[in-house]
Amino acid sequence: MLTYRITDIDHCRSAESFLRNLLPAAPSAYIRKLISAGHLKINGGAVAPDTLLATGNTATIKESDRTRQLLAAAKPQLDILWEDDYCVIVNKPAGLPVHRTAETGEANLVELAEHFMAGRGTAVKLRPVNRLDRGTSGATILAKSSSSAGMLGRYVKEEGLDKLYLAVTDGSLPDAGTIDTPLDGKDAHTDFRTLARDTAVSFALVIPISGRMHQIRKHLSAIGHPVRGDRRYRGTLLTGYPGHLLHAFRVALIHPVTGRKLIVHAPLPPAFTQYLPTGAPLVWHDLLREIASRPD
């Protein structure tokens, strides 16, 4: 048996995503076969593809010649959270733009993902469905064809994505509230709930009800609690972190082709957790598990 101890990098990651990153060259059918046959166990028990892992869990995989051949020698460049024939959902790092920018030679998520797909023999042209800001990390949906992009785009326009963010902000946020300051002359609403705080910093769950550009960042700044590291909206500057402390932790939608309810969680970047409040009793592992397990 191959045995792994789950760390913070995989906290709240699905079992399927864990296998995809452990065996990045494996076909999707092989990943699903390992899970359905019970060859992946968490703490000794069989799991479903969407079972969420937690720091401290023990993962075991039945060893075979093929599995050993597919094991990655190093962590793959692309953190795949979920994938099918129509789209791939990845955990975008902070500081990486989604598209090519004016800076010549700068890496971007789309080209990085296309290179990764080509390298494993599944070349596609990817199109972003939800576009995170450069400094924001987390779940990003990339369509695998123009028709998939059209279907997903129509769904987002008509139904909207169920999005949940985690943010570290300046100052001591109230327990909860709704920010409804208009943006660019249009109505905008953002709900938030404070998970932990001290006098200098707060850790909050944030849900954008509308979808205006930079909505969360603008709204939190408008109430005097900008996102840490957000230079544009007056957040306290950070050293050693490539973006700002805003993370797209969960995205949910009804798959427009299969009709399946799809809920995907993106583990926090390891460096993100270093900036959580220290003056409050915070067990962030438990908080994230509680959030991830909440009813739809």
Rosetta silent file (secondary structure, phi, psi, omega in degrees, C-alpha in Angstrom):
SEQUENCE: MLTYRITDIDHCRSAESFLRNLLPAAPSAYIRKLISAGHLKINGGAVAPDTLLATGNTATIKESDRTRQLLAAAKPQLDILWEDDYCVIVNKPAGLPVHRTAETGEANLVELAEHFMAGRGTAVKLRPVNRLDRGTSGATILAKSSSSAGMLGRYVKEEGLDKLYLAVTDGSLPDAGTIDTPLDGKDAHTDFRTLARDTAVSFALVIPISGRMHQIRKHLSAIGHPVRGDRRYRGTLLTGYPGHLLHAFRVALIHPVTGRKLIVHAPLPPAFTQYLPTGAPLVWHDLLREIASRPD
SCORE:     score description
SCORE:     0.000 S_00000001
   1 L     0.000  143.057  172.197    0.000    0.000    0.000 S_00000001
   2 E   -93.975  129.421 -173.802    1.063    3.590   -0.677 S_00000001
   3 E  -121.679  134.991 -179.048    0.438    5.719    2.407 S_00000001
   4 E  -135.121  140.973  174.052    0.159    9.523    2.656 S_00000001
   5 E   -97.391  123.892 -178.216   -0.508   11.873    5.545 S_00000001
   6 L   -72.366  130.320 -179.866   -2.867   14.692    4.536 S_00000001
   7 L  -112.731 -177.606 -178.213   -1.384   18.137    5.201 S_00000001
   8 H   -58.965  -28.026 -179.094   -2.738   21.700    5.049 S_00000001
   9 H   -60.916  -28.557 -177.259   -2.114   21.790    1.288 S_00000001
  10 H  -111.652   10.501 -179.897   -4.940   19.254    0.833 S_00000001
  11 L   -66.088  122.923 -176.433   -7.270   20.352    3.649 S_00000001
  12 L    74.016   17.652  172.009  -10.835   20.436    2.228 S_00000001
  13 L   -86.066  145.851  177.129   -9.664   18.947   -1.075 S_00000001
  14 E   -73.448  156.717  178.061  -11.859   16.249   -2.617 S_00000001
  15 H   -59.885  -40.246  179.784  -10.614   12.671   -2.804 S_00000001
  16 H   -63.547  -42.644  178.677  -10.767   12.834   -6.611 S_00000001
  17 H   -64.264  -38.587  177.962   -8.669   16.008   -6.700 S_00000001
  18 H   -58.281  -45.822  179.657   -6.119   14.422   -4.360 S_00000001
  19 H   -67.472  -39.167 -179.332   -5.666   11.505   -6.751 S_00000001
  20 H   -60.669  -38.567 -179.307   -5.521   13.764   -9.823 S_00000001
  21 H   -79.902  -26.164  176.418   -2.622   15.706   -8.329 S_00000001
  22 H   -76.137  -33.902 -177.956   -0.883   12.557   -7.092 S_00000001
  23 L  -125.733   65.740 -170.344   -1.240   10.884  -10.509 S_00000001
  24 L   -63.149  -23.106 -179.765   -1.361   13.870  -12.919 S_00000001
  25 L   -90.016   -2.912 -176.558   -0.759   11.775  -16.059 S_00000001
  26 L   -74.073  138.924  173.793   -3.537    9.299  -15.243 S_00000001
  27 L   -63.652  151.970 -179.546   -6.657    9.269  -17.448 S_00000001
  28 H   -57.528  -37.541 -178.987   -9.843   10.398  -15.720 S_00000001
  29 H   -62.038  -36.846 -179.906  -11.324    6.919  -16.135 S_00000001
  30 H   -69.378  -40.356  177.053   -8.423    5.403  -14.196 S_00000001
  31 H   -58.880  -47.518 -177.928   -8.822    7.933  -11.353 S_00000001
  32 H   -67.129  -34.730  178.754  -12.519    7.134  -11.055 S_00000001
  33 H   -64.462  -41.823  178.280  -11.832    3.384  -11.220 S_00000001
  34 H   -58.317  -40.918 -178.428   -9.430    3.595   -8.281 S_00000001
  35 H   -73.746  -47.384 -176.699  -12.090    5.323   -6.201 S_00000001
  36 H   -65.080  -30.588  179.532  -15.073    3.182   -7.256 S_00000001
  37 L   -83.392   -1.013  179.081  -13.091   -0.031   -6.657 S_00000001
  38 L    76.971   19.055 -178.849  -12.191    1.109   -3.154 S_00000001
  39 L   -79.341  -16.256  170.703   -8.468    1.279   -3.884 S_00000001
  40 E  -103.879  126.542  177.358   -8.278    4.713   -2.252 S_00000001
  41 E  -127.171  143.264  175.435   -9.081    4.702    1.461 S_00000001
  42 E  -115.212  121.203 -175.772   -9.133    7.543    3.948 S_00000001
  43 L    52.332   35.864  175.245   -8.477    6.526    7.545 S_00000001
  44 L    87.670   -4.923 -177.621   -9.090    2.940    6.455 S_00000001
  45 E  -113.758  150.297  176.584  -12.507    3.519    4.867 S_00000001
  46 E   -67.213  155.937 -175.837  -13.668    3.719    1.261 S_00000001
  47 L  -134.271  163.573  171.017  -14.648    7.173   -0.044 S_00000001
  48 L   -93.679  161.866  179.954  -16.712    8.861   -2.745 S_00000001
  49 L   -55.668  -34.160 -176.597  -15.037   11.150   -5.321 S_00000001
  50 L   -95.318    9.662  174.214  -16.354   14.262   -3.559 S_00000001
  51 L   -60.217  130.525 -178.392  -15.353   13.210   -0.029 S_00000001
  52 E   -89.976  134.898  178.871  -13.414   16.094    1.517 S_00000001
  53 L   -88.221  159.835  179.169  -10.042   15.395    3.103 S_00000001
  54 L  -135.640  148.210  176.275   -8.786   17.002    6.300 S_00000001
  55 L   -52.680  131.507 -178.588   -5.362   17.719    7.709 S_00000001
  56 L    99.223  -17.007  175.574   -4.242   14.700    9.692 S_00000001
  57 L   -62.191  156.180  171.812   -6.165   12.124    7.639 S_00000001
  58 E  -112.169  123.104  178.003   -4.285    9.073    6.392 S_00000001
  59 E  -105.292  132.519  175.496   -4.745    8.190    2.712 S_00000001
  60 E  -125.832  141.832 -179.332   -3.810    4.743    1.423 S_00000001
  61 E  -128.272  132.520  177.516   -3.773    3.587   -2.202 S_00000001
  62 L   -62.199  126.731 -175.046   -3.535    0.020   -3.390 S_00000001
  63 L   -83.128  136.830  175.744   -0.133   -0.327   -5.017 S_00000001
  64 L  -146.620  166.611  178.251    0.183   -1.619   -8.566 S_00000001
  65 H   -59.194  -42.231 -177.618    2.712   -1.393  -11.379 S_00000001
  66 H   -67.437  -42.205  179.439    0.547    1.137  -13.201 S_00000001
  67 H   -61.644  -43.782  178.409    0.007    3.300  -10.131 S_00000001
  68 H   -60.744  -39.514  179.950    3.760    3.384   -9.409 S_00000001
  69 H   -66.176  -31.968 -175.571    4.431    4.401  -13.026 S_00000001
  70 H   -87.256  -12.465 -178.404    1.902    7.238  -12.823 S_00000001
  71 L   -59.144  133.140 -179.488    3.106    8.697   -9.524 S_00000001
  72 L   -73.417  136.568  176.422    4.323   12.259   -9.979 S_00000001
  73 L   -74.089  -26.092  179.323    7.970   12.862   -9.242 S_00000001
  74 L  -145.634  164.184  179.383    7.113   16.414   -8.192 S_00000001
  75 L   -60.432  128.720 -179.183    4.018   18.473   -7.466 S_00000001
  76 L   -64.625  153.053 -179.057    2.271   19.244  -10.800 S_00000001
  77 L   -67.171  -28.912 -176.247    2.204   22.845  -11.990 S_00000001
  78 L  -108.094  122.333  179.448   -1.582   22.802  -12.294 S_00000001
  79 L   -90.347   98.290 -177.180   -3.707   22.147   -9.200 S_00000001
  80 E   -87.260  123.175  178.517   -6.802   20.414  -10.625 S_00000001
  81 E   -92.626  -33.313 -178.920   -9.836   20.485   -8.345 S_00000001
  82 E  -165.350  149.892 -178.566  -12.313   18.854  -10.758 S_00000001
  83 E  -157.759  143.807  167.160  -12.449   17.896  -14.429 S_00000001
  84 L  -144.331 -163.760 -177.223  -14.658   16.342  -17.080 S_00000001
  85 L   -72.931  -12.686 -173.499  -14.886   16.506  -20.895 S_00000001
  86 L  -104.242  -30.178 -177.720  -16.425   19.991  -20.786 S_00000001
  87 E  -158.161  165.016  172.961  -14.379   21.955  -18.274 S_00000001
  88 E  -130.942  137.678  177.747  -11.602   21.867  -15.718 S_00000001
  89 E  -112.009  123.670 -174.740  -11.690   23.693  -12.377 S_00000001
  90 E  -121.152  159.383  177.210   -8.290   24.658  -11.008 S_00000001
  91 E   -95.110   97.626 -175.792   -6.954   26.279   -7.848 S_00000001
  92 E   -72.978  132.104  175.158   -5.362   29.474   -9.190 S_00000001
  93 L   -71.535  152.222  171.995   -2.354   30.762   -7.239 S_00000001
  94 L   -65.352  142.302  177.596   -2.321   34.348   -6.021 S_00000001
  95 L    90.766   -7.050 -179.668   -0.310   36.648   -8.271 S_00000001
  96 L  -101.952  119.823  177.663   -0.966   34.688  -11.472 S_00000001
  97 L   -69.844  152.215  178.367   -3.139   36.461  -14.079 S_00000001
  98 L   -72.656  -44.744 -177.718   -5.834   34.401  -15.782 S_00000001
  99 L  -105.537  168.553  170.797   -5.088   35.836  -19.246 S_00000001
 100 L   -63.378  138.688 -179.948   -1.975   36.976  -21.059 S_00000001
 101 L  -110.857 -176.134 -179.544   -1.093   40.523  -20.005 S_00000001
 102 L   -72.110  -15.665 -179.150    0.876   43.334  -21.606 S_00000001
 103 L   -77.855  113.325 -176.395    4.015   42.139  -19.824 S_00000001
 104 L   -60.017  129.932  175.532    5.930   40.101  -22.415 S_00000001
 105 L    81.571   -0.561 -179.136    6.688   36.567  -21.347 S_00000001
 106 L   -73.037  137.574  178.638    4.663   36.702  -18.141 S_00000001
 107 L   -67.284  151.525  174.530    3.038   33.420  -17.140 S_00000001
 108 L  -146.082  159.292 -172.037   -0.752   33.195  -17.077 S_00000001
 109 H   -63.652  -44.733 -176.672   -3.231   30.555  -15.983 S_00000001
 110 H   -59.730  -50.052 -178.230   -4.761   29.765  -19.385 S_00000001
 111 H   -68.467  -36.226  176.307   -1.451   29.102  -21.115 S_00000001
 112 H   -61.095  -44.643 -179.580   -0.082   27.201  -18.122 S_00000001
 113 H   -67.923  -40.327  178.092   -3.174   24.961  -18.116 S_00000001
 114 H   -63.413  -39.466  178.128   -3.059   24.432  -21.894 S_00000001
 115 H   -64.495  -41.522  179.019    0.607   23.443  -21.666 S_00000001
 116 H   -63.056  -46.234 -179.662   -0.182   21.000  -18.871 S_00000001
 117 H   -61.827  -42.727  179.866   -3.062   19.436  -20.826 S_00000001
 118 H   -63.594  -38.371 -178.552   -0.930   19.065  -23.954 S_00000001
 119 H   -65.526  -25.154  178.984    1.837   17.448  -21.938 S_00000001
 120 L  -100.084    6.205  174.671   -0.446   14.697  -20.733 S_00000001
 121 L    89.853   17.726  179.158   -1.883   14.111  -24.216 S_00000001
 122 L  -128.591   59.094 -175.597   -5.220   15.957  -23.936 S_00000001
 123 L   -62.110  132.848  178.200   -4.524   19.198  -25.788 S_00000001
 124 L  -146.426  161.763  170.476   -7.391   21.732  -25.678 S_00000001
 125 L  -102.092  118.018 -172.734   -7.958   25.461  -26.084 S_00000001
 126 L   -96.711  146.826  179.610   -9.230   26.740  -22.743 S_00000001
 127 E  -132.664  124.657 -178.558  -11.581   29.654  -22.101 S_00000001
 128 E   -66.074  139.491  175.889  -12.146   31.177  -18.627 S_00000001
 129 L  -100.259  -46.091  171.595  -15.708   31.077  -17.296 S_00000001
 130 L  -118.001  133.885 -172.225  -15.120   33.008  -14.063 S_00000001
 131 L  -110.415  106.067  175.443  -12.214   35.435  -14.001 S_00000001
 132 L   -80.034  147.907  174.601  -10.443   35.964  -10.703 S_00000001
 133 L   -62.263  157.668 -179.609   -8.277   39.046  -10.256 S_00000001
 134 L   -51.614  -45.934 -174.274   -4.526   38.517  -10.495 S_00000001
 135 L   -78.610  -12.618 -178.182   -4.082   38.830   -6.730 S_00000001
 136 L   -89.266  137.574  177.198   -7.014   36.566   -5.821 S_00000001
 137 E  -103.343  168.538  171.039   -6.461   32.831   -5.443 S_00000001
 138 E   120.820 -165.759 -169.176   -8.904   29.936   -5.668 S_00000001
 139 E   -65.522  120.820 -179.241  -11.396   28.032   -7.787 S_00000001
 140 E  -129.404  128.471 -177.436  -11.352   29.062  -11.452 S_00000001
 141 E   -95.312  128.032  177.282  -13.450   27.394  -14.156 S_00000001
 142 E  -121.287  120.570  178.040  -11.908   26.886  -17.613 S_00000001
 143 E   -78.768  147.736 -174.563  -14.099   25.610  -20.468 S_00000001
 144 L   -95.033   -2.374  178.367  -12.523   23.112  -22.851 S_00000001
 145 L  -157.528  168.081  178.951  -14.235   24.255  -26.056 S_00000001
 146 H   -66.743  -36.308  179.235  -16.146   27.188  -27.505 S_00000001
 147 H   -67.979  -40.998  177.014  -19.439   25.290  -27.174 S_00000001
 148 H   -63.975  -40.759  178.120  -18.732   24.461  -23.508 S_00000001
 149 H   -61.811  -39.193  178.609  -17.769   28.088  -22.899 S_00000001
 150 H   -64.637  -45.438 -179.985  -21.076   29.181  -24.462 S_00000001
 151 H   -65.053  -45.688 -179.995  -23.151   26.827  -22.306 S_00000001
 152 H   -67.994  -37.902  178.347  -21.323   27.685  -19.105 S_00000001
 153 H   -63.246  -42.008  178.042  -21.342   31.382  -19.940 S_00000001
 154 H   -64.454  -40.095  179.132  -25.109   31.359  -20.478 S_00000001
 155 H   -61.326  -47.076 -179.014  -25.601   29.522  -17.206 S_00000001
 156 H   -62.151  -40.270 -179.215  -23.516   32.054  -15.288 S_00000001
 157 H   -67.458  -40.027 -175.376  -25.367   34.963  -16.917 S_00000001
 158 H   -86.382  -38.721 -174.360  -28.835   33.509  -16.274 S_00000001
 159 L  -108.587  -29.193 -175.450  -28.368   31.664  -12.979 S_00000001
 160 L    79.395  154.162  176.447  -25.124   32.990  -11.520 S_00000001
 161 L   -90.739  143.230  172.310  -22.453   30.994   -9.741 S_00000001
 162 E   -83.849  103.016 -173.787  -22.773   30.105   -6.076 S_00000001
 163 E  -117.061  140.726  178.562  -19.494   31.607   -4.872 S_00000001
 164 E  -135.631  126.218 -177.263  -18.011   31.737   -1.401 S_00000001
 165 E  -114.258  157.271  170.019  -14.786   33.574   -0.587 S_00000001
 166 E  -117.179  137.080 -176.926  -12.473   33.745    2.410 S_00000001
 167 E  -138.279  144.562  168.057  -10.770   37.035    3.190 S_00000001
 168 E  -106.926  122.889 -174.716   -8.298   38.443    5.681 S_00000001
 169 E  -118.533  161.837  172.912   -9.110   42.116    6.250 S_00000001
 170 E   -72.678  143.709  172.722   -7.640   45.021    8.121 S_00000001
 171 L    76.911 -178.390 -176.344   -9.165   45.821   11.509 S_00000001
 172 L   -98.336  102.471  179.837  -11.894   44.200   13.569 S_00000001
 173 L   -68.157  152.110  169.220  -14.920   43.436   11.389 S_00000001
 174 L   -61.694  168.244 -177.853  -18.436   43.292   12.882 S_00000001
 175 L   -58.954  -42.164 -178.031  -19.852   39.818   13.499 S_00000001
 176 E  -165.024  164.742  177.671  -21.849   39.848   10.259 S_00000001
 177 E   173.106  176.381  174.850  -23.507   42.169    7.812 S_00000001
 178 E  -124.779  129.642  176.806  -24.477   43.136    4.277 S_00000001
 179 E  -101.816  122.044 -175.647  -22.642   45.818    2.319 S_00000001
 180 L  -125.093   27.680  176.009  -24.914   47.425   -0.269 S_00000001
 181 L   -63.482  125.259  177.688  -22.895   50.406   -1.496 S_00000001
 182 L   -60.326  147.133  178.638  -23.662   50.901   -5.238 S_00000001
 183 E  -124.597  127.015 -179.222  -20.707   50.295   -7.556 S_00000001
 184 L    53.488   38.000  177.585  -20.310   52.096  -10.866 S_00000001
 185 L    75.886   10.978 -178.601  -23.873   53.342  -10.556 S_00000001
 186 E  -122.517  150.789  177.048  -25.316   49.847  -10.167 S_00000001
 187 L   -60.852  142.938  178.327  -26.784   47.993   -7.202 S_00000001
 188 L  -150.874  137.715 -176.958  -24.303   45.713   -5.447 S_00000001
 189 L  -137.101  131.503  178.019  -24.674   43.501   -2.383 S_00000001
 190 E  -133.150  124.149  174.478  -22.069   41.560   -0.421 S_00000001
 191 E   -94.629  147.215  175.134  -22.775   39.435    2.665 S_00000001
 192 E  -144.602  153.296  173.287  -20.064   38.635    5.186 S_00000001
 193 E  -137.251  126.871 -178.388  -19.648   36.693    8.425 S_00000001
 194 E   -80.924  127.429 -178.635  -16.605   37.110   10.642 S_00000001
 195 E   -92.575  -35.174  178.870  -15.000   33.812   11.599 S_00000001
 196 E  -163.732  154.771 -179.443  -12.236   35.157   13.849 S_00000001
 197 E  -162.618  161.532  164.501  -10.597   38.489   14.624 S_00000001
 198 L  -134.889 -164.673 -175.418   -8.309   40.481   16.840 S_00000001
 199 L   -71.085  -22.515 -173.627   -7.777   44.215   17.004 S_00000001
 200 L  -102.685  -25.617 -169.862   -5.628   44.327   13.878 S_00000001
 201 E  -151.215  151.054  178.250   -7.047   41.737   11.499 S_00000001
 202 E  -131.014  151.936  176.606  -10.178   39.694   10.758 S_00000001
 203 E  -116.924  120.316 -170.245  -10.855   36.414    8.954 S_00000001
 204 E  -133.242  149.133  169.085  -14.199   36.437    7.158 S_00000001
 205 E   -92.184  128.314 -174.119  -16.478   34.378    4.962 S_00000001
 206 E  -129.245  131.213 -179.576  -17.701   36.618    2.123 S_00000001
 207 E  -124.082  112.443  176.181  -20.509   35.968   -0.369 S_00000001
 208 E   -78.577  117.959 -179.896  -20.993   38.350   -3.319 S_00000001
 209 L   -79.301  -39.245  172.841  -24.721   38.457   -4.100 S_00000001
 210 L  -101.656 -177.602 -173.467  -24.228   40.537   -7.238 S_00000001
 211 L  -131.995   54.579  179.780  -21.282   40.309   -9.605 S_00000001
 212 L   -82.522  156.252  179.806  -19.641   43.710  -10.055 S_00000001
 213 L   -61.916  131.203  179.033  -15.962   44.105  -10.937 S_00000001
 214 L    57.542   27.457 -171.059  -13.731   44.012   -7.823 S_00000001
 215 H   -56.527  -51.985 -177.127  -16.941   43.925   -5.764 S_00000001
 216 H   -61.636  -45.454 -177.604  -15.613   42.254   -2.615 S_00000001
 217 H   -62.974  -43.935  179.317  -12.452   44.325   -2.594 S_00000001
 218 H   -66.765  -43.750 -176.771  -14.324   47.602   -3.133 S_00000001
 219 H   -66.675  -43.184  179.511  -17.049   46.811   -0.606 S_00000001
 220 H   -66.432  -36.607  176.154  -14.703   45.783    2.203 S_00000001
 221 H   -65.902  -36.812 -178.009  -12.606   48.887    1.589 S_00000001
 222 H   -63.357  -28.384  179.544  -15.775   51.035    1.629 S_00000001
 223 L   -98.394   12.946  174.429  -16.558   49.975    5.225 S_00000001
 224 L    84.898   15.780 -179.509  -12.988   50.595    6.362 S_00000001
 225 L  -132.523   65.613 -177.362  -11.774   46.984    6.316 S_00000001
 226 L   -64.198  158.215  176.594   -9.871   46.478    3.056 S_00000001
 227 E   -65.885  132.682  178.248   -8.426   43.104    2.105 S_00000001
 228 L   -60.738  135.036 -179.449   -4.884   42.751    3.399 S_00000001
 229 L    86.750   -3.340 -177.505   -2.338   43.124    0.629 S_00000001
 230 L   -87.314   90.969 -176.838   -4.796   44.939   -1.665 S_00000001
 231 L   -61.963  -37.503 -174.785   -2.734   47.919   -2.770 S_00000001
 232 L   -64.787  -34.640 -175.916   -5.409   49.246   -5.103 S_00000001
 233 L  -116.666   35.308  167.170   -8.024   49.590   -2.356 S_00000001
 234 L    68.597   30.186  173.775   -5.793   50.707    0.525 S_00000001
 235 L   -78.935  152.579  176.883   -5.145   47.364    2.216 S_00000001
 236 L   -58.584  130.842 -176.616   -2.120   46.962    4.466 S_00000001
 237 L   -71.311  146.964  179.761    0.813   45.925    2.309 S_00000001
 238 L  -114.523  150.202  172.820    2.289   42.460    2.709 S_00000001
 239 L  -113.619  133.709  177.293    5.832   41.257    2.189 S_00000001
 240 L    88.178    2.081  176.265    6.445   37.801    0.824 S_00000001
 241 L  -118.035  132.194 -170.305    2.910   37.171   -0.452 S_00000001
 242 L   -79.726   -4.328 -179.119    2.322   37.430   -4.226 S_00000001
 243 L  -146.661 -147.735  174.405   -1.239   38.781   -4.092 S_00000001
 244 L  -113.837  164.776 -169.913   -3.897   39.889   -1.633 S_00000001
 245 L   -88.595   63.465  175.384   -5.606   37.732    1.004 S_00000001
 246 E  -130.463  127.461 -172.048   -8.816   36.935   -0.868 S_00000001
 247 E  -134.204  127.069  175.819   -9.499   33.319   -1.833 S_00000001
 248 E   -79.115   93.976 -171.192  -12.330   31.766   -3.864 S_00000001
 249 E   -79.625  -32.276 -176.569  -12.902   28.812   -1.524 S_00000001
 250 E  -143.603  141.226  170.879  -16.026   27.334   -3.070 S_00000001
 251 E  -135.481  138.042 -178.454  -17.854   27.429   -6.375 S_00000001
 252 E  -138.854  144.078  178.836  -21.099   25.599   -7.075 S_00000001
 253 E  -161.230  164.075  168.991  -23.332   25.261  -10.127 S_00000001
 254 E   -89.960  119.135 -177.574  -25.690   22.937  -11.945 S_00000001
 255 L   -59.789  121.572 -173.727  -23.632   21.417  -14.757 S_00000001
 256 L   -67.548  -14.504  178.732  -25.391   22.661  -17.936 S_00000001
 257 L   -99.710  -50.505 -175.157  -24.753   19.379  -19.783 S_00000001
 258 L   -87.527  -20.202 -176.498  -25.093   16.642  -17.167 S_00000001
 259 L    77.395    5.180 -177.913  -27.537   18.425  -14.864 S_00000001
 260 L   -79.424  140.009  172.584  -25.381   17.384  -11.913 S_00000001
 261 E   -74.545  120.077 -175.266  -25.006   19.673   -8.898 S_00000001
 262 E  -113.032  120.683  178.482  -21.302   20.449   -8.818 S_00000001
 263 E  -125.584  120.239 -175.144  -19.678   21.777   -5.622 S_00000001
 264 E  -125.689  134.113  177.798  -15.929   22.316   -5.631 S_00000001
 265 E  -113.729  142.789 -179.067  -13.698   23.524   -2.791 S_00000001
 266 L  -114.176  115.737  177.747  -10.213   25.003   -3.202 S_00000001
 267 L   -55.674  147.935  177.297   -7.711   24.513   -0.353 S_00000001
 268 L   -66.975  143.543  171.855   -6.149   27.685    1.009 S_00000001
 269 L   -59.743  139.360 -178.671   -2.630   28.535   -0.170 S_00000001
 270 L   -53.272  -40.131 -177.758   -0.185   27.550    2.613 S_00000001
 271 L   -68.150  -26.314 -178.648    1.157   31.121    2.892 S_00000001
 272 H   -58.455  -42.912 -173.410   -2.393   32.492    3.324 S_00000001
 273 H   -68.164  -17.206  179.056   -2.824   30.846    6.726 S_00000001
 274 H   -68.352  -17.598 -175.172    0.225   32.644    8.108 S_00000001
 275 H  -103.578    6.871  179.321   -1.764   35.883    8.126 S_00000001
 276 L   -69.930  157.863 -178.107   -4.833   34.670   10.032 S_00000001
 277 L   -55.995  137.349  178.107   -5.672   36.367   13.358 S_00000001
 278 L  -104.786  -18.661 -177.340   -3.412   35.315   16.206 S_00000001
 279 L   -87.930    1.916 -179.629   -5.179   37.120   19.028 S_00000001
 280 L  -118.921  151.532  177.360   -8.400   35.111   18.665 S_00000001
 281 L   -70.788   97.127 -172.777   -9.055   31.429   19.425 S_00000001
 282 L  -122.359  115.560  169.853   -8.881   30.213   15.847 S_00000001
 283 L  -111.236   89.967 -169.239   -8.794   26.605   14.720 S_00000001
 284 H   -67.097  -27.854  176.788   -8.991   27.287   11.007 S_00000001
 285 H   -57.927  -48.559 -177.976   -9.071   23.610   10.022 S_00000001
 286 H   -66.361  -38.498  179.423  -12.353   23.152   11.888 S_00000001
 287 H   -61.714  -45.215 -178.694  -13.803   26.395   10.557 S_00000001
 288 H   -67.593  -37.927  177.093  -13.152   25.432    6.953 S_00000001
 289 H   -63.311  -39.050  178.675  -14.580   21.947    7.465 S_00000001
 290 H   -64.292  -43.615  179.230  -17.706   23.530    8.968 S_00000001
 291 H   -64.099  -45.958 -177.141  -18.058   25.897    6.017 S_00000001
 292 H   -65.396  -27.734 -176.316  -17.462   23.161    3.462 S_00000001
 293 L   -93.140   -0.123 -175.367  -20.018   20.883    5.105 S_00000001
 294 L   -68.648  150.899  178.088  -22.793   23.444    5.396 S_00000001
 295 L   -61.307  151.980  178.709  -26.086   22.750    3.572 S_00000001
 296 L   -66.957    0.000    0.000  -26.504   24.299    0.107 S_00000001
